[in-house]
Amino acid sequence: MGTRVASGLHSWGGMRLRFATLNAWALPLFAKHVSPRMRAIGERLGALELDAIAFQEVWTPSARRVLLEAGRRAGLANVWHRDRFLFGSGLLVLSRLPIEDVDFDRFALRGGRLRRDELLGGKGFAKVRLLTPAGILTLFDTHLHAGTASVGSSKYHAQRTAQIVQLSHEVREIRGPVIVLGDLNCEESDPEHCVLRGLTGLRDVAAELDRRAPTAARANPYRGDNGKPDRRIDYVLARDGEPLALRALSLSLAFDEPFLLDGRPAACSNHTGIVADLELTPGSAAPRRAADPEALALAARLLDEGADVAREVREQGRVWAGAGMALAVLAAGSRRALPADRRGFLRGALQLGALAALAPGVGISLSSEWLVPDEIDAFREARSVLTRIHDDAARPRLA
């Protein structure tokens, strides 16, 4: 496979490349069987003959070391990751192709009141410029906000939309061909998926080839008891660029073979990986600048709804905090207001009740005054970026 890339360049300029994505589920403390699963992933890399793979949730240094070594054995010697104990992003890219340059952008909105755990994750997207014999190809590796929105609720849709708007702005800045790989935590029917495609012109390769298959499936040994239905939340997305087009050739699942650990069913991850073969062909026009008006309107509505809910949460937090403080003051003053024979019992009851009310009140207040303002600011910034996308799309293009 060491000469695969060079031999893939046809005499007329076309070139076949193979990419993969996998959420490796290498979480400290919470994920099961991390070390043996990372070894199992590494053992499968060579046979896939990849040109690049984008991982998500490679949080532990030991998991990263296993995958880096396995990548070198498989010819994927060019590496990018964010080497930080906290706020590291969990992203890892291994490539056979030379990496010319990498930028990493943290999402302005990374969890907040809905998923405080995601604040520590440093989620964002890596923009990796790969040097192919046909020209530069930009690969994005990303992992969007987790959480499933309930029927009639837009809370997680709005959070992911804010992240997607930030990602879309960067994708639109690139004139060459683009692929986006990763765990988007949304399904094809979700509004944020429509926003992403409408703002960027990215094509969903599985949908284009009619090769849709769940990547978070109940058949997975680590998902069978969580009660969630089968979902397709991991993606390979592609967009043509100047001067090269990207044509989807094939798509298949990977890292989905079950195996036994200590006599029990196991898998490489709680996600299924995706492998896609794409062809770079010459002569494409520049990517379209226009953004779908429906996608712009949908994104604006979701962002406004998210900001409105965040403002409501801040006001509710202040009410809860005020109520808790009032009860605490009432309990403190009860010592003199109550008759002596009942003082001890009722005072204790009032103080316990006040403390019970005060504890969640303080917690909600801290959240509403610390996390929620940042969330409101992030929604406001996403709305500003969306306006820039709208204005850019409407601006006449100079030859």
N, C-alpha and C positions, 0 to 999 in steps of 0.2 A: 504493500500500500504506500510505500515511501515515495513512489513516482506517480501516484494516482492523479494528482492535480495536474502535473505537466502533461501526462498522456491524455487527460480529459479535454485538452484544448484542440478542437478540430481545425482542419486546414482553413475552413471558412470563418473561424473565429468563435464558434459556439463552445461552451465549456460546461461540463456537468459537475455539480458540487453536492455534497451530502452533509446535512446539518441535523442536529438533534437537540432536544430539550428535555430536562428532567428536574422535577422538584425532588431532591434527594432525601428530604425529611431527616436531616442530621441536626436535630435540636438537642441541646443539652438538657438533661433531666426528664424531658417529656416524651421524646421519641424512644421507641423500643429497638433493641438489637442494632445500635448504630454501627459499631465496628464490623460485625460480620456482614451487614448489609452493604457497607461501603466497599468491602472486599469483593462482594458479589457483583456490584456495579463495575468495579475495575476489571474483573475477569471477563466481562462482556464487551468492554470497549473495543478491543482489538478486532473482533469478528465483525463489528459494524462498519469498519472502514470509513470512519467519519473524516470530514474536513474540519469540522468544528462542532463543539457541543457547549450549550449554555446550561449551567446548573443553577438552581435556586435552593435556599435553605441549607447551604453548607456552612453551618454556624460554628462547628468545633474545629480547632486546629488539627486534631488527630484525623478527622474525616477529610479535611483538606489535604493533608499529607498523603493519605491513602490514594485519593483521586489524582493528585499530581503525579505520583509515582506510576500509577496505572496509565495515566495519559502519556507519560514519556515512553512507556513500553509500547503503547499503541501508535506512536508517531505523532502524538498531539503535544509537542514540546513547547509550544508558545502559550504563555499563560497570562491571565489577568485575574486578580482578586483584590479585594480591599482588606488589607491586613490590619484589622483592628479588633481588639477583644470585644468592645461594645461599639454599637453603631457601625458594624462592618458590612451590612447589607445582605450577607448570606449568598451573594452572587459569585459565581466562578465560571470563567470561560477558558476552555482548552482548545487549541487550534493547531492544525497542521500548517495552515497558511500563516505567513508572517503577520504580526500585529504592528501596524504602522503607528497607531496612536489610540489612546483611550481617554474618554471623559466619563466621570461619574457624577450624576446629579441626584441629590437626595430629594425625595418628595417633600414639598412644603407641608402637605397634610399626611401624617404618618400614623394615624390611629386615634389619638386624643381620647375623648370620653368613651367612645365605643369599644376600643381595643387598646387599653393602656399598655399591654404587652408589646404592641407594635412600635411604641415610642422608642423602645430599646433596640429595635431591629435595624434602624437606619435605612429603611427601605428606600429604593429609588430605582434608577436604571443606569446601566453601563452602555456607553456608545463606543463600540469597538470597530475601528477601521482596519479591515483585512485587505491585504495586498494579494490579489489573484493575478495570474498571468494575463487575464483579460482586462484588469483594471481594479479600482477600489470598490469594495462592497462594504457597506456599513451594517454591522450586526448590533442589535439592541437586545440586551438581556434584562428582564425585569420580573418583578413579583408584586402584583397589586394587592390592595387591602383585602384581608380575609373577612369572612362573614357572609352569611346568606340572608338576604332581605326577606322578611315575611310578606305575605300577601297584603297589598295595600300600603306597604311601608317603603320609603325610598332612602332610608338612612344609609345603608351600605352602598346603594347605587350612587348616591351623591358623593360619598367619600372616594369611590373609585373614579368617578367622573372627574373630580378635581385632579387626581393623579394622571388620568388619561389626557386631559387638556394640557398639562405640563409636558407629558411625553410627546403628544401630537405636535406641539410647537417645535420641538427639536427635530422630529422626523421631517416636518415640512421645510426645515432649513437646509436639508440635504438634497442636492441635485442628483447624486448618483443613486444606484439601486440600493434598496434597504430590505433587510429581513428583521422581524421582531420575534423573539423567542421567549417563552416564559409561561408562568402560572398567572393568568389574569383573574382568577377567582370569579369569573362570570361565565355565563352560558351564551350561546349564540343569540338566544331570544331576549337577553337582557338589554336594557336601553344603553348601558355604557359600551357594550360591544358595538352597537350601531353608531354611537358617537365616535368611537375610535376609527372605524372604517370610513365614516363620512367626513371626518376632519383630515384624514391622511391619504386616502386612496389605497390603503393597505387591503390586500386580498387575503381572505381566510383560506389557506391552502387545502385544508380538509374539506371545506364546503365546496371549493372549486373543483376538486377531484371526486366529490361525493364519497369521501372516505371518513365520514364522521363516526367516531367511536368514543365511548366514555373514557376519561382519563382519571376520574375519581369514581371507582366502581365498587359496588357492594361485594363483588366476588373477591376483592383484595382482602387478604387475611387480617389487615389492620383496620378495615372499614366495615366489616360485616355487621357490627353491633351498634353503629352510630345512628341508625334510623334514617339516614339521608338517601335519596334515590341516586341512581347512576347519573353522573354529570360529566360534561366535556368542558373543562376549565383550563386546559393547557393548550397552547397554540403555536403554530408556525404561520406567520403573516408575512406577505411579500409585496413589494412595490417596485415597479420599473423606475429607471432613472436614466440620466444622461451620461454616457451614450449607450447604456446597456439595458436590456430588458431581462426580466426574470420569469422564466416559464416553469410552471409546476409540472413535474414528471410523475412522481409517485409519493405516497405517504403510507407509513405503517407504524404500528405500535412497537415499543421496545421496552426492555427491562421489566417485562410483565410475566416472566416465567416463574411459577411458584417453586419453592424448594423447602426443605425441612431444616429446622434449627432445633436441636435437642428433641427431635421427634415430633415437632409441631410445625404446622404450615407457616411459611414466611414468604416475604417478597422483597425485592430490592428497595422499595419505598411504598408509602401509602398512595403514591401517584403512579400512573403509567407514563412512560416516556414516549416521545414521538420522534420518528426519523423521516426526514423529507429529502427527496432528490429534486434539485432545481437546476435549471439550465440558464446560464448567462449567454445571451445572444446580442450581437451588435446592432446598432442602428435604431435604438429606441429614441423617441422624442423625450424631451424633458418632462418630469412629473407634473401633473396638472396642479395648478395653483388654487383652483376653485375648491371651496369647501361646500359640502352639501348643506343647503339652507335648513333642511329638516334636522340635520345633525347639530347645526349651530343652535337652533331654537331649543332642541331637546336638552343639549348641554346647559344652556342658560337656565332653563327651568329647573333642572336637577340641582345646579349649583345654588340657585336662589332658595330652593326648598331646603337644602342642607344648611345654608346660612341662617334661614329663619328658625329651623329646629334648634340650632346651636344657640341662638339668642334666647329662645324660650327656655332652654336648659339653664342658661346663666341666670335668668330671672327666677326660675324655680329653685335653683340652688341658694339664691339669696333669701328667698322666703323660708326655706328649710333651716338655714342658718339662723335667721332671726327668730324663728319659733323655738329652736333649741336653746338659744341664749335666754329667751324670755322664761322658759321653763326652769332653766338653771337659776335665774334670779329669784323666781318664785320659791324654789326649794330652799335657797339660801335664807330667804326672809321668813320661812315657815317656823323657825325656832322660837320667835317671839309671838307669832300670831296664834299659836295653838295652845289649848289648855294643857296643863302639866301632865295630867293622867293619860292623855292620848298623844302627847307630843312626840315621844320617841317613835311610836309605830307609824304615825302619819308622816312625820318628818322623813323617816327612812324611806317610806313609800314614795313620797314626792321626789326625794333626791334620786332614788333609783330610776323613777320615771323620767326625770329631767336628764340624767346621764344617758339613759337609753335614747332619748330624743336628740340629745346634744351630739352624741358620737356620729350617727349618720349625717346629722346636719352639718357638722364640721367637715366631714369627708366630702359631702356634696358641695359645700361652700368652697373648699380648697380646689376641687375639680372645676367648679364653675368659674373661679377667679384665676386659675392657673392654666388649665388645659383648654377650656372653651374659648377664651379670647384668642389664643393662637389658632384655634380651629376657625374661628370667624375670620381672622386675618387671612388664613390660607384660602378660604372660599372667596374672599374679596380679591386676592391675588389671582386665583384661577379665573375669576370673571374678567379681570383685566387682561389676562393672557388670551382668553377667548375673544375679547374685543380686538386684540391685535391680529389674531388669526382671521377674523372677519374682515378687517381693514386690508390685510395683506392679500386675501383672496380677491377682494374687489379692486385692487390696484392694477392698472394695466401693466402688462409685462413688457419690458424693453427688450428689443432684439439684441 
